[in-house]
Amino acid sequence: MKAKNLQFVSLFLVLTTLHALGQENVNATVSKNANNVSVSTDKTYILLYEEPMEGQITFKDKTFAKAKLNINLLSDDILFLDNNTGTLLPLANQKDVNFFSIGKDLFFNTSYGLIQVIANIKDIQLGIARGFSTKDVKKQGAYGISSSIASTQQVTSISGTDIDIPIFTSLTLQQKVDLGYYEKFYLIFKGKFKNANIKNFSKVFGVNKKELEEFCEKEDLDLRSRNDIIKLMNFCTAR
């Protein structure tokens, strides 16, 4: 493989270091300019790591690049430290990335987003995708006062002025939106990424689905919890 120079978006950024992911929220407002619907947020960056760390990116064409890296969880962007300015910049050619490492952590660039490998048992890996999606949506009520609503409609694709934000819901204009941090887990097997649910655990590990359901019920497992999913993986490999 040969080294490749990193491409970047020429934009200086204000950084927000993340300390408590589970409690992090972002306030946003839906607006429209001409035919473009956008979401404006009160934060531009929420970083996975407090400081960028040495990393290596491997591209789909087998070339690679080394730099100090971080991840913007709000936009799911790979960031690299520009040595000339000392500024973190988003990688312009992220779509060409196959996988990359930050410190000792391994990430895949997938259609589901950036997925980090957090466990490895035999030839099966457990991956985690992190990001922000709609936690609460408010609409304008009487006298301009916002009120929470359970359902939304109309706008289905939202792109910010400087960053793309995955909202995962439909929204109407002028709504106030709370974006909440989420984690989603995947089983990685033979190059495929499958949702970490009981059905796929049964297929990947070859364990009876009913047996898995009984174990989860007995142990009161929550498959949205990293520790509980790893407990289920250990159970499957011990069969």
C-alpha positions in Angstrom: 0.0 0.0 0.0 1.1 3.6 -0.6 0.5 6.6 1.6 -2.2 9.1 0.6 -2.4 12.8 1.6 -5.5 13.5 3.6 -8.1 15.7 2.0 -10.0 18.1 4.2 -12.8 20.6 4.2 -11.2 24.1 4.7 -13.2 25.1 7.7 -12.0 26.2 11.1 -14.0 24.6 13.9 -15.1 25.3 17.4 -14.6 22.1 19.4 -16.8 20.7 22.2 -15.1 18.0 24.2 -17.5 15.3 25.4 -17.3 14.2 29.0 -20.6 12.5 29.7 -22.0 11.0 26.5 -25.2 9.6 28.1 -26.2 13.0 29.4 -25.3 15.0 26.3 -28.1 16.8 24.5 -28.1 19.1 21.6 -30.8 21.8 20.9 -31.8 22.4 17.3 -34.3 24.2 15.2 -35.8 23.2 11.8 -35.8 26.0 9.2 -36.1 26.5 5.5 -34.1 28.6 3.0 -35.5 28.5 -0.5 -35.9 24.8 -1.2 -33.4 23.7 1.4 -34.6 22.4 4.8 -31.9 22.6 7.5 -31.3 22.1 11.1 -29.3 24.6 13.1 -27.8 23.3 16.3 -26.3 25.1 19.4 -23.2 22.9 19.0 -21.1 22.1 16.0 -18.8 19.4 17.4 -19.0 16.7 20.1 -15.8 14.7 20.2 -15.5 11.0 21.0 -12.0 11.5 22.5 -10.9 14.4 24.6 -7.7 14.7 22.6 -6.9 13.5 19.0 -4.7 10.4 19.0 -2.3 8.8 16.5 -4.3 6.8 13.9 -4.1 5.2 10.5 -6.7 5.3 7.7 -7.0 2.5 5.1 -8.8 3.5 2.0 -10.8 1.3 -0.4 -8.1 1.6 -3.0 -5.6 0.0 -0.5 -3.8 3.2 0.1 -3.4 4.6 3.7 -2.7 7.7 5.6 -1.5 8.5 9.1 -2.5 11.4 11.3 -3.8 12.3 14.7 -7.6 11.5 14.6 -10.8 12.0 16.4 -14.5 11.6 15.6 -17.3 14.2 15.6 -20.3 12.3 17.0 -22.8 14.9 15.9 -22.1 14.5 12.2 -20.4 11.1 12.3 -17.3 12.6 10.6 -13.7 11.4 10.8 -11.5 14.3 11.9 -7.7 14.7 11.5 -5.3 17.2 13.0 -3.9 19.6 10.4 -0.2 20.0 11.4 -0.1 23.4 9.7 -2.9 25.0 11.7 -3.2 22.8 14.7 -6.9 22.5 13.9 -9.1 19.4 13.7 -10.6 19.2 10.2 -13.2 16.8 8.7 -12.0 14.3 6.1 -13.4 15.4 2.8 -13.1 11.9 1.2 -14.6 9.9 4.1 -16.7 7.9 1.6 -13.4 6.4 0.3 -12.4 5.1 3.8 -12.6 1.3 4.4 -11.5 1.2 8.0 -9.2 3.1 10.4 -7.7 3.0 13.8 -7.5 5.7 16.6 -5.0 4.7 19.3 -5.8 1.0 19.9 -9.4 1.3 18.7 -10.5 -0.1 15.3 -13.4 1.4 13.3 -15.2 0.4 10.1 -16.8 3.0 7.8 -20.2 1.4 6.9 -23.6 2.3 5.5 -24.7 2.3 9.2 -22.1 4.9 10.1 -18.8 4.6 11.8 -18.7 1.4 13.8 -16.1 0.7 16.5 -15.1 -2.8 17.4 -15.5 -3.2 21.2 -15.3 -7.0 21.6 -13.9 -9.9 19.6 -14.8 -13.6 20.3 -13.3 -16.1 17.9 -14.2 -14.8 14.4 -17.2 -12.7 15.6 -16.9 -9.1 16.6 -19.2 -6.7 18.5 -19.4 -3.2 17.1 -20.9 0.0 18.4 -22.2 2.9 16.4 -22.7 6.2 18.2 -24.6 9.3 17.3 -27.4 11.7 17.9 -31.0 11.4 16.9 -34.3 13.0 17.8 -35.1 12.7 21.5 -37.9 15.2 21.7 -39.7 17.4 19.2 -41.7 20.5 20.0 -44.1 22.5 17.9 -45.2 26.1 18.2 -48.3 26.4 20.2 -50.4 29.4 21.1 -48.5 32.7 21.6 -45.3 31.1 20.2 -44.9 28.7 23.1 -43.4 25.3 22.2 -45.1 22.1 23.4 -44.0 18.5 23.1 -45.6 16.3 20.5 -45.6 12.5 19.9 -45.8 12.4 16.1 -44.4 14.5 13.3 -44.8 14.8 9.6 -43.5 16.3 6.3 -39.7 16.9 6.2 -37.9 13.6 5.9 -34.3 14.5 4.9 -32.5 17.2 6.9 -29.1 18.7 6.1 -27.4 21.4 8.2 -25.6 24.3 6.7 -22.1 23.0 7.6 -22.8 19.4 8.7 -25.2 16.6 7.9 -27.2 15.5 11.0 -29.0 12.1 11.1 -32.4 12.9 12.6 -34.2 9.6 11.9 -37.7 11.2 12.0 -39.9 13.4 10.0 -40.1 17.1 11.0 -42.1 20.2 10.3 -40.7 23.6 9.9 -40.0 25.9 12.9 -40.0 23.0 15.3 -37.6 22.9 18.2 -35.7 19.6 18.4 -33.7 17.9 21.2 -31.1 15.6 19.8 -30.1 12.9 22.3 -27.0 10.6 22.3 -27.6 7.0 21.4 -25.6 3.8 21.0 -26.4 0.9 18.6 -24.7 -2.5 18.5 -23.9 -4.7 15.6 -22.5 -8.3 15.2 -19.7 -8.3 12.7 -19.3 -11.7 10.9 -17.8 -12.5 7.6 -17.7 -8.9 6.6 -21.4 -8.4 7.3 -22.9 -6.0 9.9 -26.0 -7.3 11.6 -28.2 -5.7 14.3 -27.3 -7.2 17.7 -30.7 -8.8 18.4 -31.7 -12.2 19.5 -32.6 -13.3 16.0 -29.1 -12.5 14.6 -27.3 -13.9 17.7 -29.1 -17.2 17.0 -28.0 -17.1 13.3 -24.4 -16.0 13.8 -23.6 -18.2 16.8 -25.9 -21.1 15.8 -27.7 -21.2 19.1 -31.4 -21.9 19.4 -33.4 -18.7 19.5 -35.7 -19.9 22.3 -32.7 -20.8 24.5 -31.4 -17.3 24.0 -34.7 -15.7 24.9 -34.9 -17.8 28.1 -31.3 -16.8 29.0 -32.1 -13.1 28.4 -35.2 -13.3 30.5 -33.5 -15.2 33.3 -30.6 -12.7 33.4 -32.8 -9.7 32.8 -30.6 -8.6 29.9 -31.0 -5.4 28.0 -29.6 -5.6 24.5 -29.1 -1.8 24.5 -26.5 -2.3 27.2 -22.9 -3.0 26.2 -22.2 -5.2 29.2 -25.4 -7.2 28.7 -24.6 -7.9 25.0 -21.1 -9.1 25.9 -22.7 -11.3 28.5 -24.9 -12.8 25.8 -21.9 -13.3 23.5 -20.0 -15.2 26.3 -23.1 -17.4 26.8 -23.2 -18.2 23.1 -19.6 -19.1 22.8 -19.8 -21.4 25.8 -22.5 -23.5 24.2 
